Amino acid sequence: MHGCKHVTPCCPRRGEGSTLTYELATYSLNGSYIGLTPLTTQLQLCTGRAADPTAFLDFAHGLEVRCELRLETLLSTAEPLFYDIYLRVGPPALNQLYPVPVRVANLRSGGAEVNQDSGSRASRDNDQLVRRFFSIDSASGIAFGDSSPSSSSSSTSNRLPVVVRYISSATLTVTLQPGTTDLVLPPLLEIEYAEVGVSPPSAAYVAPTIDPEGATARSSFLAVYTMTVDDLSYKVSIGFVVCLVLWIVGWVLLLYLRLRRNQRQAVDLPFLIAAVRALVALAERRCR
């Protein structure tokens, strides 16, 4: 695991109309490598909600999708798939893949949540990042010795889990490098997992339902293109300094011209009040 402070610049882009290409290295539950698959809608459990669910791959094109999932949709995934996400960089002939870090918001280590964001930069810098994630997991929620009617077969695919774990929130963020217009920092994928309980089957069992005491199965996907706050603050600071210098120079010039027109003008209290008024009026004109 690596802290956010180890995320270094990596990735050029080819202009506003460029497309980012992500690849998913896919693994089965037993760890077997399945293959490399382009990222399209694997992070979006809310299918059919967006007119173009892959529009977020176009640079600077954000996307937000939210929905409430039916439990049947979650249970339809019999065996979870695990992914490592990469960004394809450089010329296609080089076939270069840059690993994208994954921040799991409710990651636990030693019984404590290690990625709790207090809003400070220090808390973000100390986050623990991972590489592998899943979208839906119903297999790990199957209890041993399940005596439900659906467990007549020894195969776990025929048994209902006690809980289903899934992505409740996924955010893919691409950030411009400070001071550049053609380079981006490595994207960051932020995931939060949730789980829903499955009501135990009964004689009148018809279909799985969400546990009345559990949370609803809500899920969202958000793609964000942004710039660093430090870069924005730097540009604002430069603009402020330039405005301030122009303001003072203009004010001094104005006082000089007034004194030159009226060389008998005494630098007294009325003159200073008029000078301050002129200073305020000049600032309004310069910095609008």
N, C-alpha and C positions, 0 to 999 in steps of 0.2 A: 504494500500500500504506500502511496505517496501523498504528501501534503500538497495543497494548492500552490504553495510557493515554488514547487518544482516544475510547474507547467511553464514551458518556455516557448518563444515564438517558433513557428514552424512553417506556416502554410501560405503560399501566395494564392491570389485569386486573379482572374483574368478580366476584370471589369464588372460593371453593374449587371450585365446580362449573362454572367457566367453561372454555371451550375455546379454545385458541390455534389460529389459522389461519395457515398458512404458504403462500406462493405461490412457484412455481418459474418464472422466466422461462427458457424453453428455446430453445437455439440448436443448429443443425446443425454438422457438421464444417467447413463453409465459412463459418460465421459468420452464416448467415441466421437471422433470428428466426422461431421456429415458433409461439410463443404462451405464454400464462400458464396454468399447471396447478397445482392444489392439491397440496401435499405430502401423500403418504399413505405409500407403501412404497418410494419411489425410493432411499432411503438403506439399505434392507435388502436385501442380496443373498441373505440366508438366508430364502427364502420358505417359507411353510407351517409355520414353527416356533412362532410366537406365536398364541395363541388369538384375540387381537384385536390385530393389528399396528399399528393406528392409536390404541391406547389412550393412547399418550404425548402425544397432542394435548390430552387432558383435563388441566387444570392440577393439578400435584402428583402426577401418575400416572407414575412411572418405568417404564422398559421396558429389558430386556436380551435380546438375541438373538445367539446364536453358532452357527456351523456350519462344516463343511469343504465347500467347493464342488467340484463336478465340473468339470473343465476344459471339457467340452462345454457347460456352462451359460455359461461366460465367452465361449466362441467363438460362441455363438448370437447375440451382439450384433455384427452386421456393421459398423455405423457408430456411433461414440460420439455421445452427446448431451451438451451442456454446459449447466450450470444456474447461474443467479443466484438466491439464496434471499432471500425477503422475509417479514417478519411483517406481517400485516394489523392495523392499529391504528385506534382511533377509531370513530365511528359508521359503519355500512356505507354510508350515503349519501355520505360523504366519500371513500370508496375510497382510503384512505391506506395506502401500503406503506412499511415501514421496512426498509432493507437490513440483512441479517444478515451480520456478518463471518465469514470462514472462515479458520481456522488450519490450514495443512497442516504436519503435524509434521515430515515429511522434505523440506520445501521447500528447494531449493538455489538459491543466488545466488553467481555467481562461483566455482562449484565447491565451495562450502562450505554445510553445512546451517545455516540461519540461525535455525531455531526449536528448537534443542536446549534442553530444559528442564533446568536444573541444580538445580531445586528452590527457587531463590530468587525473591523477588518481582521483583527487578530483571531477571532473565532473562525473566520473563513479560511485563514492561512493554515490553521491547524486541522482542517478537515482531513479525514482519511478517505482516499479514493480507491476504487476497485476497478477491475476490468470486466468481470463477467456478471451478467444479469439474466433474468427470465421475465416473461410477460405474464404468464398464467401458470400456476402450480397447484394442481389438485392431487397429485400423487403423494406428496409428503404429508398430506392431511388424512390419509387412510390409516386408521388405527388397527393394530394387530388384534386378532381375535374378534373382528367385527362380526356380530351375529345378525346383522340386518338381512331381510329377505334377499337383498341384492348381492349378498356375499356367498350364495350357494356355490359359485364357482371359485376355485382357488386363485384365479387370475385377478390381480388388483384392478384390471380394467373393468370388471363387472361389479365392483364395490363402490359405494359412495364414500367420499371423504367426510371427515368431521368438519373440516374447514377448507376453504379454497383461498389461496393467496394470489394476488394479482397486482398489476400496476395501477395504483389509484391516481398517480400524477407523474407525468414525464415531461421534462423541459429540456430542449436541446438549444443551447446558447452558443452563438458565434460572435466573437468580439474582435473589432478592429484593433490592430496594434497601435499604440500611441504614436502620434506624429506621422502616420502613414495612411495612404488611401488604397494601397494594393496588397497589403499583408494582413493576415488575421492570426490571432492567437489560436492554439488548439481548441476546437469546440469542447464544450463540457456538457455531458448528459447527466441531468439530475433526476433521480427516480425516488418516489415514495411508494412503499408497498402497503396494502391493506388486506384484510381477510374478512370473509363472511362465513358464518356458521351454516351448516346444512341441517335442517330439521330431521330427526331420526324417522325413517319410514315406519308406517303403521299398516294395519289391515286395510285401511281406506286410502293407502298411499297412491297418489296419482302422478305427481311430478315434484321435483325438488323445489323447495321454497326457502327464502331467506329466513334465517332464525329471527323470530320477533324481537329478541333481545340484542341482536347484532346490528351493525351499521348497514346502510344501503350500499349497493355496489356501484358507486360513482367513480367515473374515470375521466381523465382529461389528458390532452396532449397540447403542448405549447412549443412553438419554434420561435426563437427570438434572435434578432440581429441587433447588436448594440456596440457602444464604444466604452472605453474605460472611463470611470469617473475622474481619475487623475488627469487624463487627457483633456476632458471637458473643463475641469477646474483650471488647468494651465491656460487654456484658450480664453476663458473668462477673465483670468487674472491679467493676461496680456492686454486684453481689450480695455480693462479698467485702468491700467497704468497709462495706456495711450490716451484715453479720454481725459485722465487727470492732468497729464502733461499739456495737452492742447488747451484745456480749461485754464490752467495757470498762465500759460504763455499769452493766451488771448486776453486774460484779465490784466496782466502787466502792460500789454500793449495798449489796451483801452485807457488805463490810468495815465500812461505816458502821453497819449494823444490829448487827453483832457487837460493835463498840466501844461502841455505845450501851447494849447489854444488859449489858456488863461494862466499866464505865468505869475499873476498876482494871487492865484488861488492858495489859500492857507490850508495846510493839512490838519484840519480840525475835526471835531466830532461829526458835524453834518457831512463833511466830505467823506469820512470813513464809512458812514451809514450809506451814502450814495454808492460808494465803491462796493460795499457788500451786496447791495441790491443789483448792481451791474454784474457782479460775480455770479449770483444766483440765476439771473436772466441768461447770462452767457452759457452756464451749465445746462440749462434747459434746451437751448438751441443746439449745443454740441453733442449731447449724449442721448438725444431722442432716437 
